[in-house]
Amino acid sequence: MKSIFLATVTAFILVGCGFPVNPIVSDYNGDSVTIVTSAFSDQKEVKQKTQAEATRICAKGHKKRAEYASTRTNPDTYEQSHLYICLN
């Protein structure tokens, strides 16, 4: 019982503090890029950093910009997958 309580308190503390945004490119095919982040990260910072990373990756494929398309959240891993479309 005590360990469940401590685990719950620890989880709330971690969620309250937030996690640093470390965008990870998980998929790129020249026309789109998927970037994974923690679901516990600050969403405003996530939006800024994933947009910057998607723009950087799309530029490597000679596309001019990255346009946000969607976000999927995996409740089992607490990860979010952000899809960006690479456009000219």
C-alpha positions in Angstrom: 0.0 0.0 0.0 2.8 2.4 0.9 4.7 1.7 -2.3 1.5 2.4 -4.4 1.2 5.7 -2.7 4.8 6.6 -3.2 4.6 5.7 -6.9 1.5 7.8 -7.3 3.1 10.8 -5.6 6.2 10.4 -7.7 4.2 10.3 -10.9 2.3 13.5 -10.0 5.6 15.3 -9.2 7.1 14.2 -12.5 4.1 15.3 -14.5 4.0 18.6 -12.6 7.7 19.3 -13.5 7.3 18.3 -17.1 9.9 16.6 -19.2 12.4 18.3 -21.4 11.4 18.3 -25.1 13.8 16.1 -27.0 12.3 15.7 -30.5 13.2 12.4 -32.1 12.8 11.8 -35.8 11.2 8.4 -36.1 10.3 8.4 -39.8 11.1 10.4 -42.9 10.3 9.5 -46.5 11.1 12.7 -48.3 7.4 13.8 -48.3 6.6 13.6 -44.6 8.4 13.4 -41.3 7.2 12.0 -37.9 8.7 13.3 -34.7 8.2 11.7 -31.3 8.1 13.5 -28.0 7.1 12.7 -24.4 3.4 13.2 -23.7 4.5 14.8 -20.4 6.5 17.7 -22.0 5.2 21.2 -22.1 2.9 21.4 -25.2 3.9 24.9 -26.2 7.5 24.0 -26.2 6.7 20.7 -28.1 5.0 22.6 -30.8 8.0 25.0 -31.3 10.7 22.4 -31.2 8.9 19.8 -33.4 8.2 22.5 -36.0 11.8 23.5 -36.0 13.1 20.0 -36.3 10.5 19.1 -39.0 11.5 22.2 -41.0 15.2 21.3 -40.7 14.6 17.7 -41.9 12.3 18.7 -44.8 15.0 21.2 -45.9 17.5 18.4 -46.2 15.2 16.8 -48.8 15.0 20.1 -50.8 11.5 21.0 -49.6 10.9 24.5 -48.4 8.6 24.1 -45.4 7.1 21.6 -43.0 3.3 21.8 -42.4 1.8 20.3 -39.3 -0.7 17.5 -40.1 -1.6 15.6 -36.9 -0.5 14.2 -33.5 -1.1 10.7 -32.2 -0.7 9.8 -28.5 0.3 6.3 -27.4 -1.2 5.8 -23.9 1.0 2.7 -23.3 4.3 4.5 -23.8 3.3 8.1 -23.1 4.7 9.2 -26.4 3.3 11.6 -29.0 4.0 11.2 -32.7 3.7 14.5 -34.6 3.3 14.2 -38.4 4.5 17.0 -40.7 4.1 17.1 -44.4 7.1 18.5 -46.4 6.0 21.0 -49.0 7.7 23.1 -51.7 
